[in-house]
Amino acid sequence: MRFLTITTILLGCAAGLRAQGNYEVQVYGYDLVKPGATMVELHSNFTVSGTKGVVDGVLPTNHALHETVEITHGWNDWFETGFYIFNSLQADGTWIYVGSHIRPRFAAPESWKWPVGVSISNEIGWQRPNISQDTWTWEIRPIVDKKIDKWYLAFNPTFDKSFHGPEAHRGYEFSPNFKFSYDVTKKVAMGVEYYGAYGPITGFDPLRDQEQQIVPAVDIDFGERWEFNFGVGVGVTQATDHLLVKAILGYRFGGPKK
């Protein structure tokens, strides 16, 4: 009941909206795909309420379905590589290939026995200018997480850089993400995720121009090879899409059984 009360409050906090990249809505955990295994994930994100017109050549997000295929291979206990294929089904039925990113990620091996999990992801790639005016971008994502009894905490203090587009002159921008969840059962964890985009590290944007989204979410364990996450995202600033529904379904091929 306490969780439902908090969720209801969060759903009532929505404000205005602006175009944003709702393709991979996920807070990363520290752990990598096991050596020799390949994880295939489908990120499905539907914008229930978003921008309704073309703004500076960028297509609207309202009633757009974003489907992202993520393929990640584990090479050893400290390195993996991910590859993304972004797609969008617009409200008028038009299907668009949006772009692709590659993501090498390094982690502190479990053998180091650090008190928290630590890894760092670098994601670089291209997207169409009618989806994002900044066509070439680089994301640096440090990842820290910790499991404490039935609680799970993760923090991604992310930095974004545009190499081509109107935001290129702004330098590195700070986009923090975090997550906390609680194991309701051995198979189900419920919690809240947060996604922000504050602006340049040299001086944040005014609050109305920042993107901030709160996502009550659930993780369900369907088995050791499966991953499933579902959430409803609410924009709490004028610059964020008003309402988003997201789901992640993944399956691991090969590698160790455990």
Order of alpha helices (4+ residues) and beta strands (2+ residues): alpha-beta-beta-beta-beta-beta-beta-beta-beta-beta-beta-beta-beta-beta
